[in-house]
Amino acid sequence: MFFHNNTVLIVFVIGVILLIIGFGLRDRNPGMVLLGIGLLATLYAVVKKAIELFS
């Protein structure tokens, strides 16, 4: 697949998360929106921790 490139993988993951948020907003489902926001926050925390650890 094309996931050997880290930039493409990050863009794909963020795209899926934004897709979840978009479905939640379209269906007026606050649970889906909160799920997407929680996934974004988790992704941010993991990336920030990795930057602190490896830099």
C-alpha positions as a printed Julia matrix, in Angstrom:
55×3 Matrix{Float64}:
   0.0    0.0    0.0
   0.97   3.64   0.11
   1.31   3.84   3.91
   5.09   3.47   3.89
   5.34   7.27   3.78
   4.68   8.92   7.16
   3.28  12.12   5.67
   0.71  10.23   3.62
  -0.24   8.18   6.68
  -0.78  11.29   8.83
  -2.87  12.95   6.11
  -4.95   9.78   5.72
  -5.58   9.46   9.47
  -6.54  13.13   9.83
  -8.8   12.77   6.77
 -10.63   9.82   8.33
 -11.06  11.72  11.61
 -12.44  14.77   9.78
 -14.75  12.45   7.85
 -16.13  11.16  11.17
 -16.65  14.74  12.37
 -18.36  15.62   9.07
 -20.76  12.68   9.32
 -21.58  13.72  12.88
 -22.31  17.28  11.85
 -24.4   16.19   8.86
 -26.53  13.78  10.89
 -26.65  16.14  13.9
 -25.1   13.39  16.0
 -23.03  14.93  18.81
 -21.54  11.54  19.7
 -19.83  11.25  16.32
 -18.52  14.81  16.59
 -17.14  14.14  20.06
 -15.59  10.89  18.84
 -13.78  12.74  16.06
 -12.64  15.53  18.36
 -11.42  12.96  20.88
  -9.47  11.15  18.17
  -7.89  14.45  17.08
  -6.93  15.25  20.67
  -5.44  11.79  21.12
  -3.48  12.1   17.89
  -2.19  15.51  19.01
  -1.12  14.14  22.41
   0.69  11.18  20.84
   2.52  13.37  18.33
   3.48  15.91  21.01
   4.79  13.16  23.29
   6.77  11.62  20.43
   8.31  15.01  19.63
   9.32  15.46  23.27
  10.73  11.96  23.45
  12.73  11.9   20.22
  13.88  15.49  19.87
